[in-house]
Amino acid sequence: MSIKETPTTAKRVPVPTVADTGTPPATISPTAAKLLALTRVGLGFIFAWAFLDKMFGLGYATPEQGAWINGGSPTKGFLGGVDHGPF
């Protein structure tokens, strides 16, 4: 079988399209799209800041002594009180 040949055992499954389902595609207004984009970027900055603060101990929530690169544990405060459980 060459690369250009298609296997004869492959089944083709029809993919429903807008015409098949009878419903129009979902759309949002340009203003809502911009708001969602800004929200997504904002959440990305929040999670990036939390990571950088835990990694380097920038002093906001994690002191420099507790930084991950200085031997600290990023989950010590969250999992510090767990002494039993299935895991």
PyMOL Python script that loads the backbone (N, CA, C, O; Angstrom):
from pymol import cmd

cmd.read_pdbstr("""\
ATOM      1  N   MET A   1       0.842  -1.159   0.000  1.00  0.00           N
ATOM      2  CA  MET A   1       0.000   0.000   0.000  1.00  0.00           C
ATOM      3  C   MET A   1       0.897   1.234   0.000  1.00  0.00           C
ATOM      4  O   MET A   1       1.824   1.326   0.804  1.00  0.00           O
ATOM      5  N   SER A   2       0.636   2.151  -0.867  1.00  0.00           N
ATOM      6  CA  SER A   2       1.430   3.369  -0.909  1.00  0.00           C
ATOM      7  C   SER A   2       0.841   4.412   0.041  1.00  0.00           C
ATOM      8  O   SER A   2      -0.241   4.220   0.596  1.00  0.00           O
ATOM      9  N   ILE A   3       1.550   5.492   0.215  1.00  0.00           N
ATOM     10  CA  ILE A   3       1.115   6.532   1.133  1.00  0.00           C
ATOM     11  C   ILE A   3      -0.156   7.199   0.631  1.00  0.00           C
ATOM     12  O   ILE A   3      -0.990   7.611   1.438  1.00  0.00           O
ATOM     13  N   LYS A   4      -0.323   7.314  -0.668  1.00  0.00           N
ATOM     14  CA  LYS A   4      -1.475   8.014  -1.213  1.00  0.00           C
ATOM     15  C   LYS A   4      -2.751   7.178  -1.209  1.00  0.00           C
ATOM     16  O   LYS A   4      -3.845   7.719  -1.368  1.00  0.00           O
ATOM     17  N   GLU A   5      -2.623   5.883  -1.031  1.00  0.00           N
ATOM     18  CA  GLU A   5      -3.803   5.036  -0.993  1.00  0.00           C
ATOM     19  C   GLU A   5      -4.466   5.134   0.381  1.00  0.00           C
ATOM     20  O   GLU A   5      -3.794   5.298   1.400  1.00  0.00           O
ATOM     21  N   THR A   6      -5.776   5.032   0.389  1.00  0.00           N
ATOM     22  CA  THR A   6      -6.490   5.019   1.655  1.00  0.00           C
ATOM     23  C   THR A   6      -6.853   3.578   1.985  1.00  0.00           C
ATOM     24  O   THR A   6      -7.201   2.810   1.088  1.00  0.00           O
ATOM     25  N   PRO A   7      -6.780   3.206   3.241  1.00  0.00           N
ATOM     26  CA  PRO A   7      -7.135   1.840   3.590  1.00  0.00           C
ATOM     27  C   PRO A   7      -8.606   1.573   3.311  1.00  0.00           C
ATOM     28  O   PRO A   7      -9.455   2.440   3.516  1.00  0.00           O
ATOM     29  N   THR A   8      -8.893   0.396   2.853  1.00  0.00           N
ATOM     30  CA  THR A   8     -10.283   0.062   2.512  1.00  0.00           C
ATOM     31  C   THR A   8     -11.090  -0.299   3.745  1.00  0.00           C
ATOM     32  O   THR A   8     -12.318  -0.351   3.675  1.00  0.00           O
ATOM     33  N   THR A   9     -10.438  -0.549   4.870  1.00  0.00           N
ATOM     34  CA  THR A   9     -11.161  -0.920   6.076  1.00  0.00           C
ATOM     35  C   THR A   9     -11.626   0.279   6.880  1.00  0.00           C
ATOM     36  O   THR A   9     -12.406   0.127   7.819  1.00  0.00           O
ATOM     37  N   ALA A  10     -11.161   1.469   6.527  1.00  0.00           N
ATOM     38  CA  ALA A  10     -11.546   2.663   7.278  1.00  0.00           C
ATOM     39  C   ALA A  10     -13.004   2.994   6.995  1.00  0.00           C
ATOM     40  O   ALA A  10     -13.442   3.035   5.845  1.00  0.00           O
ATOM     41  N   LYS A  11     -13.742   3.230   8.076  1.00  0.00           N
ATOM     42  CA  LYS A  11     -15.146   3.613   7.941  1.00  0.00           C
ATOM     43  C   LYS A  11     -15.244   5.123   7.952  1.00  0.00           C
ATOM     44  O   LYS A  11     -14.578   5.800   8.735  1.00  0.00           O
ATOM     45  N   ARG A  12     -16.062   5.624   7.098  1.00  0.00           N
ATOM     46  CA  ARG A  12     -16.278   7.066   7.072  1.00  0.00           C
ATOM     47  C   ARG A  12     -17.547   7.376   7.856  1.00  0.00           C
ATOM     48  O   ARG A  12     -18.626   6.865   7.554  1.00  0.00           O
ATOM     49  N   VAL A  13     -17.397   8.211   8.853  1.00  0.00           N
ATOM     50  CA  VAL A  13     -18.515   8.602   9.692  1.00  0.00           C
ATOM     51  C   VAL A  13     -18.923  10.009   9.285  1.00  0.00           C
ATOM     52  O   VAL A  13     -18.097  10.922   9.306  1.00  0.00           O
ATOM     53  N   PRO A  14     -20.169  10.196   8.921  1.00  0.00           N
ATOM     54  CA  PRO A  14     -20.589  11.545   8.525  1.00  0.00           C
ATOM     55  C   PRO A  14     -20.581  12.492   9.727  1.00  0.00           C
ATOM     56  O   PRO A  14     -21.060  12.154  10.809  1.00  0.00           O
ATOM     57  N   VAL A  15     -20.033  13.667   9.512  1.00  0.00           N
ATOM     58  CA  VAL A  15     -19.988  14.678  10.554  1.00  0.00           C
ATOM     59  C   VAL A  15     -21.176  15.600  10.354  1.00  0.00           C
ATOM     60  O   VAL A  15     -21.361  16.141   9.264  1.00  0.00           O
ATOM     61  N   PRO A  16     -21.991  15.789  11.399  1.00  0.00           N
ATOM     62  CA  PRO A  16     -23.143  16.661  11.234  1.00  0.00           C
ATOM     63  C   PRO A  16     -22.721  18.101  10.991  1.00  0.00           C
ATOM     64  O   PRO A  16     -21.785  18.596  11.619  1.00  0.00           O
ATOM     65  N   THR A  17     -23.393  18.752  10.104  1.00  0.00           N
ATOM     66  CA  THR A  17     -23.128  20.157   9.810  1.00  0.00           C
ATOM     67  C   THR A  17     -24.335  20.974  10.227  1.00  0.00           C
ATOM     68  O   THR A  17     -25.326  20.428  10.711  1.00  0.00           O
ATOM     69  N   VAL A  18     -24.251  22.272  10.040  1.00  0.00           N
ATOM     70  CA  VAL A  18     -25.359  23.150  10.412  1.00  0.00           C
ATOM     71  C   VAL A  18     -26.618  22.768   9.636  1.00  0.00           C
ATOM     72  O   VAL A  18     -27.719  22.783  10.185  1.00  0.00           O
ATOM     73  N   ALA A  19     -26.455  22.431   8.381  1.00  0.00           N
ATOM     74  CA  ALA A  19     -27.612  22.060   7.569  1.00  0.00           C
ATOM     75  C   ALA A  19     -28.237  20.762   8.069  1.00  0.00           C
ATOM     76  O   ALA A  19     -29.453  20.592   7.980  1.00  0.00           O
ATOM     77  N   ASP A  20     -27.424  19.841   8.595  1.00  0.00           N
ATOM     78  CA  ASP A  20     -27.948  18.573   9.082  1.00  0.00           C
ATOM     79  C   ASP A  20     -28.737  18.724  10.373  1.00  0.00           C
ATOM     80  O   ASP A  20     -29.752  18.052  10.559  1.00  0.00           O
ATOM     81  N   THR A  21     -28.284  19.601  11.273  1.00  0.00           N
ATOM     82  CA  THR A  21     -28.940  19.729  12.561  1.00  0.00           C
ATOM     83  C   THR A  21     -30.112  20.697  12.535  1.00  0.00           C
ATOM     84  O   THR A  21     -31.018  20.597  13.362  1.00  0.00           O
ATOM     85  N   GLY A  22     -30.102  21.610  11.617  1.00  0.00           N
ATOM     86  CA  GLY A  22     -31.199  22.554  11.519  1.00  0.00           C
ATOM     87  C   GLY A  22     -31.075  23.730  12.461  1.00  0.00           C
ATOM     88  O   GLY A  22     -31.956  24.589  12.479  1.00  0.00           O
ATOM     89  N   THR A  23     -29.999  23.801  13.256  1.00  0.00           N
ATOM     90  CA  THR A  23     -29.815  24.927  14.162  1.00  0.00           C
ATOM     91  C   THR A  23     -28.681  25.797  13.662  1.00  0.00           C
ATOM     92  O   THR A  23     -27.685  25.289  13.148  1.00  0.00           O
ATOM     93  N   PRO A  24     -28.823  27.100  13.808  1.00  0.00           N
ATOM     94  CA  PRO A  24     -27.740  27.992  13.365  1.00  0.00           C
ATOM     95  C   PRO A  24     -26.565  27.909  14.334  1.00  0.00           C
ATOM     96  O   PRO A  24     -26.747  27.531  15.491  1.00  0.00           O
ATOM     97  N   PRO A  25     -25.367  28.255  13.878  1.00  0.00           N
ATOM     98  CA  PRO A  25     -24.219  28.233  14.774  1.00  0.00           C
ATOM     99  C   PRO A  25     -24.354  29.300  15.855  1.00  0.00           C
ATOM    100  O   PRO A  25     -24.947  30.353  15.623  1.00  0.00           O
ATOM    101  N   ALA A  26     -23.809  29.026  17.025  1.00  0.00           N
ATOM    102  CA  ALA A  26     -23.876  29.980  18.123  1.00  0.00           C
ATOM    103  C   ALA A  26     -22.951  31.156  17.834  1.00  0.00           C
ATOM    104  O   ALA A  26     -21.810  30.969  17.411  1.00  0.00           O
ATOM    105  N   THR A  27     -23.437  32.340  18.060  1.00  0.00           N
ATOM    106  CA  THR A  27     -22.635  33.544  17.853  1.00  0.00           C
ATOM    107  C   THR A  27     -22.769  34.441  19.070  1.00  0.00           C
ATOM    108  O   THR A  27     -23.775  34.406  19.778  1.00  0.00           O
ATOM    109  N   ILE A  28     -21.735  35.249  19.304  1.00  0.00           N
ATOM    110  CA  ILE A  28     -21.800  36.248  20.362  1.00  0.00           C
ATOM    111  C   ILE A  28     -21.427  37.591  19.754  1.00  0.00           C
ATOM    112  O   ILE A  28     -20.815  37.667  18.688  1.00  0.00           O
ATOM    113  N   SER A  29     -21.807  38.633  20.451  1.00  0.00           N
ATOM    114  CA  SER A  29     -21.522  39.968  19.938  1.00  0.00           C
ATOM    115  C   SER A  29     -20.030  40.270  20.037  1.00  0.00           C
ATOM    116  O   SER A  29     -19.327  39.656  20.839  1.00  0.00           O
ATOM    117  N   PRO A  30     -19.550  41.193  19.244  1.00  0.00           N
ATOM    118  CA  PRO A  30     -18.130  41.568  19.324  1.00  0.00           C
ATOM    119  C   PRO A  30     -17.731  42.095  20.703  1.00  0.00           C
ATOM    120  O   PRO A  30     -16.609  41.863  21.152  1.00  0.00           O
ATOM    121  N   THR A  31     -18.639  42.801  21.375  1.00  0.00           N
ATOM    122  CA  THR A  31     -18.346  43.309  22.714  1.00  0.00           C
ATOM    123  C   THR A  31     -18.174  42.165  23.698  1.00  0.00           C
ATOM    124  O   THR A  31     -17.264  42.184  24.526  1.00  0.00           O
ATOM    125  N   ALA A  32     -19.048  41.169  23.610  1.00  0.00           N
ATOM    126  CA  ALA A  32     -18.936  40.008  24.496  1.00  0.00           C
ATOM    127  C   ALA A  32     -17.663  39.228  24.206  1.00  0.00           C
ATOM    128  O   ALA A  32     -17.027  38.716  25.127  1.00  0.00           O
ATOM    129  N   ALA A  33     -17.285  39.133  22.940  1.00  0.00           N
ATOM    130  CA  ALA A  33     -16.058  38.429  22.577  1.00  0.00           C
ATOM    131  C   ALA A  33     -14.840  39.135  23.166  1.00  0.00           C
ATOM    132  O   ALA A  33     -13.923  38.480  23.662  1.00  0.00           O
ATOM    133  N   LYS A  34     -14.824  40.460  23.115  1.00  0.00           N
ATOM    134  CA  LYS A  34     -13.717  41.228  23.688  1.00  0.00           C
ATOM    135  C   LYS A  34     -13.675  41.073  25.205  1.00  0.00           C
ATOM    136  O   LYS A  34     -12.596  40.964  25.788  1.00  0.00           O
ATOM    137  N   LEU A  35     -14.834  41.063  25.842  1.00  0.00           N
ATOM    138  CA  LEU A  35     -14.896  40.887  27.286  1.00  0.00           C
ATOM    139  C   LEU A  35     -14.380  39.509  27.688  1.00  0.00           C
ATOM    140  O   LEU A  35     -13.632  39.387  28.658  1.00  0.00           O
ATOM    141  N   LEU A  36     -14.768  38.487  26.961  1.00  0.00           N
ATOM    142  CA  LEU A  36     -14.282  37.135  27.234  1.00  0.00           C
ATOM    143  C   LEU A  36     -12.771  37.031  27.013  1.00  0.00           C
ATOM    144  O   LEU A  36     -12.075  36.358  27.773  1.00  0.00           O
ATOM    145  N   ALA A  37     -12.271  37.690  25.983  1.00  0.00           N
ATOM    146  CA  ALA A  37     -10.831  37.673  25.719  1.00  0.00           C
ATOM    147  C   ALA A  37     -10.067  38.363  26.849  1.00  0.00           C
ATOM    148  O   ALA A  37      -9.041  37.853  27.298  1.00  0.00           O
ATOM    149  N   LEU A  38     -10.550  39.502  27.305  1.00  0.00           N
ATOM    150  CA  LEU A  38      -9.898  40.206  28.410  1.00  0.00           C
ATOM    151  C   LEU A  38      -9.958  39.386  29.697  1.00  0.00           C
ATOM    152  O   LEU A  38      -8.999  39.374  30.469  1.00  0.00           O
ATOM    153  N   THR A  39     -11.065  38.710  29.930  1.00  0.00           N
ATOM    154  CA  THR A  39     -11.190  37.857  31.111  1.00  0.00           C
ATOM    155  C   THR A  39     -10.186  36.715  31.053  1.00  0.00           C
ATOM    156  O   THR A  39      -9.555  36.384  32.057  1.00  0.00           O
ATOM    157  N   ARG A  40     -10.039  36.118  29.886  1.00  0.00           N
ATOM    158  CA  ARG A  40      -9.089  35.014  29.729  1.00  0.00           C
ATOM    159  C   ARG A  40      -7.655  35.480  29.949  1.00  0.00           C
ATOM    160  O   ARG A  40      -6.881  34.800  30.624  1.00  0.00           O
ATOM    161  N   VAL A  41      -7.298  36.615  29.397  1.00  0.00           N
ATOM    162  CA  VAL A  41      -5.949  37.148  29.583  1.00  0.00           C
ATOM    163  C   VAL A  41      -5.730  37.525  31.049  1.00  0.00           C
ATOM    164  O   VAL A  41      -4.656  37.280  31.599  1.00  0.00           O
ATOM    165  N   GLY A  42      -6.733  38.116  31.676  1.00  0.00           N
ATOM    166  CA  GLY A  42      -6.625  38.482  33.086  1.00  0.00           C
ATOM    167  C   GLY A  42      -6.418  37.268  33.981  1.00  0.00           C
ATOM    168  O   GLY A  42      -5.579  37.298  34.881  1.00  0.00           O
ATOM    169  N   LEU A  43      -7.167  36.208  33.746  1.00  0.00           N
ATOM    170  CA  LEU A  43      -6.983  34.983  34.519  1.00  0.00           C
ATOM    171  C   LEU A  43      -5.599  34.387  34.292  1.00  0.00           C
ATOM    172  O   LEU A  43      -4.992  33.844  35.215  1.00  0.00           O
ATOM    173  N   GLY A  44      -5.108  34.489  33.077  1.00  0.00           N
ATOM    174  CA  GLY A  44      -3.755  34.011  32.791  1.00  0.00           C
ATOM    175  C   GLY A  44      -2.714  34.760  33.598  1.00  0.00           C
ATOM    176  O   GLY A  44      -1.778  34.152  34.119  1.00  0.00           O
ATOM    177  N   PHE A  45      -2.866  36.092  33.712  1.00  0.00           N
ATOM    178  CA  PHE A  45      -1.927  36.874  34.509  1.00  0.00           C
ATOM    179  C   PHE A  45      -2.010  36.511  35.985  1.00  0.00           C
ATOM    180  O   PHE A  45      -0.986  36.462  36.667  1.00  0.00           O
ATOM    181  N   ILE A  46      -3.210  36.256  36.485  1.00  0.00           N
ATOM    182  CA  ILE A  46      -3.370  35.882  37.896  1.00  0.00           C
ATOM    183  C   ILE A  46      -2.636  34.581  38.187  1.00  0.00           C
ATOM    184  O   ILE A  46      -1.897  34.491  39.167  1.00  0.00           O
ATOM    185  N   PHE A  47      -2.834  33.567  37.337  1.00  0.00           N
ATOM    186  CA  PHE A  47      -2.177  32.286  37.567  1.00  0.00           C
ATOM    187  C   PHE A  47      -0.670  32.377  37.330  1.00  0.00           C
ATOM    188  O   PHE A  47       0.103  31.716  38.023  1.00  0.00           O
ATOM    189  N   ALA A  48      -0.247  33.181  36.368  1.00  0.00           N
ATOM    190  CA  ALA A  48       1.188  33.360  36.134  1.00  0.00           C
ATOM    191  C   ALA A  48       1.837  34.059  37.328  1.00  0.00           C
ATOM    192  O   ALA A  48       2.939  33.692  37.734  1.00  0.00           O
ATOM    193  N   TRP A  49       1.166  35.058  37.889  1.00  0.00           N
ATOM    194  CA  TRP A  49       1.711  35.760  39.054  1.00  0.00           C
ATOM    195  C   TRP A  49       1.812  34.815  40.247  1.00  0.00           C
ATOM    196  O   TRP A  49       2.820  34.830  40.953  1.00  0.00           O
ATOM    197  N   ALA A  50       0.797  34.001  40.485  1.00  0.00           N
ATOM    198  CA  ALA A  50       0.838  33.052  41.598  1.00  0.00           C
ATOM    199  C   ALA A  50       1.999  32.072  41.424  1.00  0.00           C
ATOM    200  O   ALA A  50       2.691  31.754  42.391  1.00  0.00           O
ATOM    201  N   PHE A  51       2.214  31.594  40.204  1.00  0.00           N
ATOM    202  CA  PHE A  51       3.323  30.682  39.946  1.00  0.00           C
ATOM    203  C   PHE A  51       4.659  31.371  40.197  1.00  0.00           C
ATOM    204  O   PHE A  51       5.521  30.819  40.880  1.00  0.00           O
ATOM    205  N   LEU A  52       4.837  32.561  39.656  1.00  0.00           N
ATOM    206  CA  LEU A  52       6.104  33.274  39.812  1.00  0.00           C
ATOM    207  C   LEU A  52       6.381  33.613  41.276  1.00  0.00           C
ATOM    208  O   LEU A  52       7.529  33.563  41.718  1.00  0.00           O
ATOM    209  N   ASP A  53       5.331  33.960  42.032  1.00  0.00           N
ATOM    210  CA  ASP A  53       5.504  34.274  43.444  1.00  0.00           C
ATOM    211  C   ASP A  53       5.933  33.042  44.224  1.00  0.00           C
ATOM    212  O   ASP A  53       6.810  33.136  45.083  1.00  0.00           O
ATOM    213  N   LYS A  54       5.333  31.888  43.945  1.00  0.00           N
ATOM    214  CA  LYS A  54       5.733  30.653  44.625  1.00  0.00           C
ATOM    215  C   LYS A  54       7.130  30.201  44.186  1.00  0.00           C
ATOM    216  O   LYS A  54       7.900  29.687  44.997  1.00  0.00           O
ATOM    217  N   MET A  55       7.449  30.388  42.926  1.00  0.00           N
ATOM    218  CA  MET A  55       8.731  29.926  42.402  1.00  0.00           C
ATOM    219  C   MET A  55       9.903  30.751  42.939  1.00  0.00           C
ATOM    220  O   MET A  55      10.912  30.194  43.371  1.00  0.00           O
ATOM    221  N   PHE A  56       9.766  32.073  42.911  1.00  0.00           N
ATOM    222  CA  PHE A  56      10.880  32.944  43.254  1.00  0.00           C
ATOM    223  C   PHE A  56      10.728  33.670  44.588  1.00  0.00           C
ATOM    224  O   PHE A  56      11.650  34.374  45.002  1.00  0.00           O
ATOM    225  N   GLY A  57       9.606  33.522  45.266  1.00  0.00           N
ATOM    226  CA  GLY A  57       9.411  34.196  46.550  1.00  0.00           C
ATOM    227  C   GLY A  57       9.458  35.696  46.417  1.00  0.00           C
ATOM    228  O   GLY A  57      10.310  36.342  47.028  1.00  0.00           O
ATOM    229  N   LEU A  58       8.570  36.264  45.639  1.00  0.00           N
ATOM    230  CA  LEU A  58       8.591  37.699  45.368  1.00  0.00           C
ATOM    231  C   LEU A  58       8.092  38.541  46.537  1.00  0.00           C
ATOM    232  O   LEU A  58       8.147  39.770  46.484  1.00  0.00           O
ATOM    233  N   GLY A  59       7.606  37.888  47.594  1.00  0.00           N
ATOM    234  CA  GLY A  59       7.229  38.610  48.791  1.00  0.00           C
ATOM    235  C   GLY A  59       5.760  38.942  48.907  1.00  0.00           C
ATOM    236  O   GLY A  59       5.350  39.490  49.931  1.00  0.00           O
ATOM    237  N   TYR A  60       4.951  38.643  47.919  1.00  0.00           N
ATOM    238  CA  TYR A  60       3.523  38.968  48.033  1.00  0.00           C
ATOM    239  C   TYR A  60       2.825  37.972  48.957  1.00  0.00           C
ATOM    240  O   TYR A  60       2.294  38.373  49.993  1.00  0.00           O
ATOM    241  N   ALA A  61       2.814  36.704  48.614  1.00  0.00           N
ATOM    242  CA  ALA A  61       2.220  35.674  49.461  1.00  0.00           C
ATOM    243  C   ALA A  61       3.273  34.695  49.956  1.00  0.00           C
ATOM    244  O   ALA A  61       3.036  33.956  50.911  1.00  0.00           O
ATOM    245  N   THR A  62       4.414  34.686  49.321  1.00  0.00           N
ATOM    246  CA  THR A  62       5.479  33.752  49.680  1.00  0.00           C
ATOM    247  C   THR A  62       6.751  34.529  49.980  1.00  0.00           C
ATOM    248  O   THR A  62       7.261  35.247  49.121  1.00  0.00           O
ATOM    249  N   PRO A  63       7.266  34.386  51.204  1.00  0.00           N
ATOM    250  CA  PRO A  63       8.545  35.068  51.495  1.00  0.00           C
ATOM    251  C   PRO A  63       9.687  34.416  50.732  1.00  0.00           C
ATOM    252  O   PRO A  63       9.570  33.288  50.252  1.00  0.00           O
ATOM    253  N   GLU A  64      10.778  35.134  50.630  1.00  0.00           N
ATOM    254  CA  GLU A  64      11.921  34.637  49.856  1.00  0.00           C
ATOM    255  C   GLU A  64      12.454  33.316  50.405  1.00  0.00           C
ATOM    256  O   GLU A  64      12.935  32.481  49.639  1.00  0.00           O
ATOM    257  N   GLN A  65      12.375  33.119  51.717  1.00  0.00           N
ATOM    258  CA  GLN A  65      12.870  31.884  52.313  1.00  0.00           C
ATOM    259  C   GLN A  65      11.994  30.682  51.924  1.00  0.00           C
ATOM    260  O   GLN A  65      12.481  29.552  51.893  1.00  0.00           O
ATOM    261  N   GLY A  66      10.731  30.911  51.634  1.00  0.00           N
ATOM    262  CA  GLY A  66       9.811  29.824  51.291  1.00  0.00           C
ATOM    263  C   GLY A  66       9.680  29.572  49.809  1.00  0.00           C
ATOM    264  O   GLY A  66       8.828  28.791  49.386  1.00  0.00           O
ATOM    265  N   ALA A  67      10.517  30.224  49.004  1.00  0.00           N
ATOM    266  CA  ALA A  67      10.431  30.074  47.548  1.00  0.00           C
ATOM    267  C   ALA A  67      10.794  28.655  47.130  1.00  0.00           C
ATOM    268  O   ALA A  67      11.571  27.973  47.797  1.00  0.00           O
ATOM    269  N   TRP A  68      10.234  28.241  46.045  1.00  0.00           N
ATOM    270  CA  TRP A  68      10.462  26.898  45.526  1.00  0.00           C
ATOM    271  C   TRP A  68      11.934  26.696  45.166  1.00  0.00           C
ATOM    272  O   TRP A  68      12.484  25.619  45.397  1.00  0.00           O
ATOM    273  N   ILE A  69      12.570  27.717  44.604  1.00  0.00           N
ATOM    274  CA  ILE A  69      13.975  27.572  44.214  1.00  0.00           C
ATOM    275  C   ILE A  69      14.909  27.589  45.427  1.00  0.00           C
ATOM    276  O   ILE A  69      16.078  27.222  45.312  1.00  0.00           O
ATOM    277  N   ASN A  70      14.397  28.014  46.590  1.00  0.00           N
ATOM    278  CA  ASN A  70      15.194  28.015  47.818  1.00  0.00           C
ATOM    279  C   ASN A  70      14.871  26.817  48.705  1.00  0.00           C
ATOM    280  O   ASN A  70      15.213  26.809  49.888  1.00  0.00           O
ATOM    281  N   GLY A  71      14.213  25.803  48.138  1.00  0.00           N
ATOM    282  CA  GLY A  71      13.922  24.582  48.880  1.00  0.00           C
ATOM    283  C   GLY A  71      12.555  24.545  49.530  1.00  0.00           C
ATOM    284  O   GLY A  71      12.228  23.568  50.203  1.00  0.00           O
ATOM    285  N   GLY A  72      11.757  25.564  49.353  1.00  0.00           N
ATOM    286  CA  GLY A  72      10.424  25.581  49.924  1.00  0.00           C
ATOM    287  C   GLY A  72       9.472  24.690  49.133  1.00  0.00           C
ATOM    288  O   GLY A  72       9.780  24.272  48.017  1.00  0.00           O
ATOM    289  N   SER A  73       8.324  24.407  49.716  1.00  0.00           N
ATOM    290  CA  SER A  73       7.317  23.589  49.054  1.00  0.00           C
ATOM    291  C   SER A  73       6.152  24.482  48.636  1.00  0.00           C
ATOM    292  O   SER A  73       5.606  25.193  49.480  1.00  0.00           O
ATOM    293  N   PRO A  74       5.754  24.470  47.372  1.00  0.00           N
ATOM    294  CA  PRO A  74       4.667  25.337  46.942  1.00  0.00           C
ATOM    295  C   PRO A  74       3.310  24.936  47.511  1.00  0.00           C
ATOM    296  O   PRO A  74       2.373  25.734  47.475  1.00  0.00           O
ATOM    297  N   THR A  75       3.183  23.710  48.039  1.00  0.00           N
ATOM    298  CA  THR A  75       1.885  23.269  48.578  1.00  0.00           C
ATOM    299  C   THR A  75       1.922  23.057  50.086  1.00  0.00           C
ATOM    300  O   THR A  75       1.002  22.455  50.640  1.00  0.00           O
ATOM    301  N   LYS A  76       2.966  23.539  50.767  1.00  0.00           N
ATOM    302  CA  LYS A  76       3.093  23.296  52.200  1.00  0.00           C
ATOM    303  C   LYS A  76       1.907  23.868  52.990  1.00  0.00           C
ATOM    304  O   LYS A  76       1.355  23.183  53.852  1.00  0.00           O
ATOM    305  N   GLY A  77       1.527  25.067  52.715  1.00  0.00           N
ATOM    306  CA  GLY A  77       0.403  25.667  53.429  1.00  0.00           C
ATOM    307  C   GLY A  77      -0.926  25.005  53.118  1.00  0.00           C
ATOM    308  O   GLY A  77      -1.797  24.916  53.983  1.00  0.00           O
ATOM    309  N   PHE A  78      -1.082  24.552  51.914  1.00  0.00           N
ATOM    310  CA  PHE A  78      -2.343  23.938  51.498  1.00  0.00           C
ATOM    311  C   PHE A  78      -2.459  22.508  51.997  1.00  0.00           C
ATOM    312  O   PHE A  78      -3.527  22.095  52.448  1.00  0.00           O
ATOM    313  N   LEU A  79      -1.377  21.749  51.922  1.00  0.00           N
ATOM    314  CA  LEU A  79      -1.406  20.341  52.307  1.00  0.00           C
ATOM    315  C   LEU A  79      -0.699  20.068  53.629  1.00  0.00           C
ATOM    316  O   LEU A  79      -0.527  18.908  54.003  1.00  0.00           O
ATOM    317  N   GLY A  80      -0.285  21.118  54.346  1.00  0.00           N
ATOM    318  CA  GLY A  80       0.464  20.934  55.581  1.00  0.00           C
ATOM    319  C   GLY A  80      -0.307  20.220  56.681  1.00  0.00           C
ATOM    320  O   GLY A  80       0.296  19.490  57.468  1.00  0.00           O
ATOM    321  N   GLY A  81      -1.604  20.403  56.761  1.00  0.00           N
ATOM    322  CA  GLY A  81      -2.395  19.783  57.829  1.00  0.00           C
ATOM    323  C   GLY A  81      -2.938  18.422  57.502  1.00  0.00           C
ATOM    324  O   GLY A  81      -3.614  17.819  58.334  1.00  0.00           O
ATOM    325  N   VAL A  82      -2.667  17.916  56.321  1.00  0.00           N
ATOM    326  CA  VAL A  82      -3.190  16.616  55.921  1.00  0.00           C
ATOM    327  C   VAL A  82      -2.250  15.531  56.441  1.00  0.00           C
ATOM    328  O   VAL A  82      -1.091  15.448  56.035  1.00  0.00           O
ATOM    329  N   ASP A  83      -2.772  14.700  57.348  1.00  0.00           N
ATOM    330  CA  ASP A  83      -1.935  13.637  57.891  1.00  0.00           C
ATOM    331  C   ASP A  83      -2.554  12.248  57.663  1.00  0.00           C
ATOM    332  O   ASP A  83      -1.982  11.241  58.079  1.00  0.00           O
ATOM    333  N   HIS A  84      -3.688  12.196  57.021  1.00  0.00           N
ATOM    334  CA  HIS A  84      -4.308  10.912  56.710  1.00  0.00           C
ATOM    335  C   HIS A  84      -5.148  11.066  55.461  1.00  0.00           C
ATOM    336  O   HIS A  84      -5.387  12.180  54.994  1.00  0.00           O
ATOM    337  N   GLY A  85      -5.593   9.950  54.926  1.00  0.00           N
ATOM    338  CA  GLY A  85      -6.402   9.970  53.724  1.00  0.00           C
ATOM    339  C   GLY A  85      -5.977   8.870  52.776  1.00  0.00           C
ATOM    340  O   GLY A  85      -5.002   8.162  53.028  1.00  0.00           O
ATOM    341  N   PRO A  86      -6.704   8.729  51.694  1.00  0.00           N
ATOM    342  CA  PRO A  86      -6.413   7.630  50.769  1.00  0.00           C
ATOM    343  C   PRO A  86      -5.111   7.814  49.997  1.00  0.00           C
ATOM    344  O   PRO A  86      -4.559   6.835  49.495  1.00  0.00           O
ATOM    345  N   PHE A  87      -4.609   9.033  49.888  1.00  0.00           N
ATOM    346  CA  PHE A  87      -3.392   9.253  49.114  1.00  0.00           C
ATOM    347  C   PHE A  87      -2.260   9.659  50.018  1.00  0.00           C
ATOM    348  O   PHE A  87      -1.146   9.889  49.547  1.00  0.00           O
TER     349      PHE A  87
END
""", "prot")
cmd.dss("prot")
cmd.show_as("cartoon", "prot")
cmd.util.cbc("prot")
cmd.orient("prot")
